[in-house]
């Protein structure tokens, strides 16, 4: 057998291994205990972006607070964390010159489609960008908060509406038209309140009954959602139904969590660096 044939076979085996790994990562995401539940919602799989938007929506009105100017960037941070947890992107390894999370670039691990339009669109942007960019820069680019006209092509448009449509397809929201004096607006009231309450209770339990006082021992997706909910200014919605005593405990524990030093937590064994990098980016902005 020739050397060229050997090399071709090794390349083919390598590609097949990579595809198998990607399928396993997606499968692990779908089978994650954090995505499982009993009853009506057991077959529903939500992305971090969908969960953040669901937490931010007013149930009957079907829109987020007009005063919330944080949720747009929070959703973009959720996209980066979701891609990292699905094995599509990662932070470049630390070096002597680039130890800080905010200095390290976002690198492409795989451009294999995820099945989610927003995630796949972001993957294409990351793949096509040279030189590579940091987490903070990507959040700014995806949000459209850049002064560079040549970078506006990276902005993700109509993100809330597209995420809401995903939730409509999953049977959690519905679509209506509401008149606001001078204009009509498409709204998405919550129809599957069971799924939203499951999500709210999961976060409440994570800082109350199941509190572990160590982010490294927390479920990664729950940790990510707490960080994103805080950064998106929707955490108040999660704890508002609690009694006063439990509300104070929950808010204080969540505050303690997001006030940890991302640079320290991100270097600990088994830490998901992208979660802490996103938190660091929000802390700096």
N, C-alpha and C positions, 0 to 999 in steps of 0.2 A: 504493500500500500504506500502511495507517495506521501511526502510531507504535506503537500497541498491538500490531499484528501483528509489526512489527519487533522489539519488546521480547520478545514471546512466542517468536519464533524464536531470538533471542539466548540466552534462558534455556534453551531446549531444546538448543541447540548446546552451551552451557556444561555442562549436566547430562550430555550424551552424552560430552563430553570428559573429565569427571571419572570417569565409569564406565569409559571406555577406559583412563584412566591407572591406575585401581585394578586392572583386569584385567592390565595390563602389569606392575604391581608384583608381583601374585601370580604371574604367569608368570615374571618374573625371579627370584623366590624359588625357584620350583620348578626353574628351569634353572640356578641358581647352581652353579658348579663345586664348591662345598663340599657340595652335596647330591647330587653325582653320584659314582658308583663303578662299578667293573666287577664282574662276577660276580653272585652271588646277591642283592646288596643294591642293584643299580642302580635298581630301581623304587621303593625305599623312601624316603619323605620324612618326616623327623622334625622336630618343632618343637624349639626350645631346651629347653622344659620336659621333653619326652620324653627328650632326650639327657641332661639333668642327672639325671633319675630313673634312667635306664638305668645311668649311671656309678655311682650310689649304691647300686644293688641288689646284694646278694650273689647270685652266679650260681645256686647250687644251692638256697639257702634261700629266695630270692625276696622278701626284705624288706630295708629299709635298717637301718643300725645303730641300735640302741635309744638309743645315746648321742649321736646326731646331732640336735641341736636347731636346726640352721641351715638345713636343706634346705627347710623350709616357706617361709621368707621368700625363699630363693634361687629357688624355683619361681615365686613371685609376681613377683620381679624379672625372671625370664625371660619372663613373660607381657607385661610392659611393653615389654621390648626387642623381642620378637617382633612386637608390634603396631606399634611404631615402624618396624621394618624392613619391614613390609608396608604402610606408608603410611597407617595408620589413626589414629595419634596423633603428637604432636610437642610439644616444649617451646616455651613462649611465647618470642618473641624477647627478647634481653637489653635492659635499659634501665639508666639511671644508678642507679636504686633497686634493680633486680633483675638484677644481673650474675651472681651465684652460681648454679650449677646447682640447688642445693637450694632456692633461693628462687623459682625460676620454675615456673609452673603447667603441668600436663599438659593440653593442648588436643586436642580432637577434630578430626581432619582429614576422616575419613569413617567412617560407621557401616555401611558395606557389609559384609555377612556374610563371614567368612573361611572358614567351613566347619568350624571347630574350636569345640566347645561352650564351653570355658573362655575362649577369646579373645573369642567373641561375647558371653558373659555379662559379661565385664569391659568390653567396649565399651558395653554398655547402661548399666552403672553410671557410666562416665565421662560418657556423654551426659546422664544424668539428674541429675548432680551440679552444684549451683549454691550457692555459688561453687565455682570449680574448685579442685583440690588439687595439691599438689606430689608429686614422685616418692616421697619418703620417706613422706609421709602415705598415698599409695595402697598402698604395700607393707604398711604397718601395717593399713590398712582391709581389704585383701584377705586378710590373714592373720588378722584378727579381734583384733589387739592394739590395741584402743582402749577408752578409758574412757567414751566417749560411747555410751549405749544406743541413740541414734537412728541411729548409724553402723554398728551391727552387721549391718544388712541388706546391707552391701557385702561381707561376708565370703564368700569362696569356700570351700565345704565339700567334704570328701572329695576334695581335689585329687589326692593321690597315687593313690588308687584309680581315679579317673577317667582320669588319665594312663596308669596301668598298663593299664586296659581298652583304651585306644587302641593301646598297644603289643601287646596280645594280638591285636587285630583286624589289626594289621600283621604278625603272625606272628613277633614277636620274643620275646614272653613267653607263658607258659601260666598257667592258674589252678588252684591247689590249695588244700586245706584242711589246716592243721596244728594239732595239739593242743599247747597250752602249759599243761599241768597244769589251771589253773583256767578256761581259756577256749580257744575255737577261733579261729583267725585265718586269713583269706584271704591266701594268698601268691601271688607271681607269679615263679616261677623262669625263668631265661633259657633259651630253646630255640634261638634263632638267635644262637649265639656268634660267628658270622662277622661279623654286623652290629656287635656290641659291640666286637669286636677291631678292626674298621675304625675305629670311633669313638675307641678308646683310642690306636691307632697315629697317627691324624690329630693328636691333641693332643700326643702324644710328639714327633712329627716337627716340630710347630710351634715347639717350644722346643729342638730338637736340630738335625737335618739341615736344616730349613727356617727356622731362626731368622734374623730380619731385624733385630733390635735396634731396631726402630722400630714402635710400634703402628699408626702411620698407614699403614704399608705392608703390614700384616697383613690377611688376609681378615677381613672384618667379623664374620662368624658365628663364625669360629674365635676371634677376640678376645673376642667376647661369651661364648662357651662357657668360655673360660679364666677370665674374670672370675666367671661364675656358678658354675663348678666350685669355685673357691677360696672364694667366699662361702657355698657350700652345704656346704663341708667334705668334698668328695668327690675333691679333687685327688690326695690320697694314693693312692686307688684307681687312678688313671690311671697313676701313675709307679711303683707298687709292683713291677711286673715287670721294671723296668730293673736293670742292674748298678749296683753302688754308685757308681761314678764318674759314670755317666750320670744316675743318680738325683739326685746332688748338683747337677750342672749344671742339670738340668731344674727342680728345686725352686728353685734360686737365681734362674734366669731368670724363672720364673713369679712369684716373690716380688718381683723388681725391677719386673715389669710392673704388678702390682696395687698397688705402693707409689708409683707415679707420681702426680703431683698431677692429679686429675680436672679441676680448674678450668683448668689449663694445657692439658691434652690435649684437653679438650672444645671449646676455642676454635680449634684448629688447622684448617686447610683440609681438607675432606673427612672430618672427624671425625664419627662417629655420636654425637651428644650424649647420647642416651638410655643408651648403654652406660656412659658416664662418669658420668652422673647417678645411675644405679643403683649403681655402684661407690662414689660419694660417699656415698650413703645408707647403704650397708653399713659404710663406714668410720666413719660417725658413730654408728651404732647400737651 
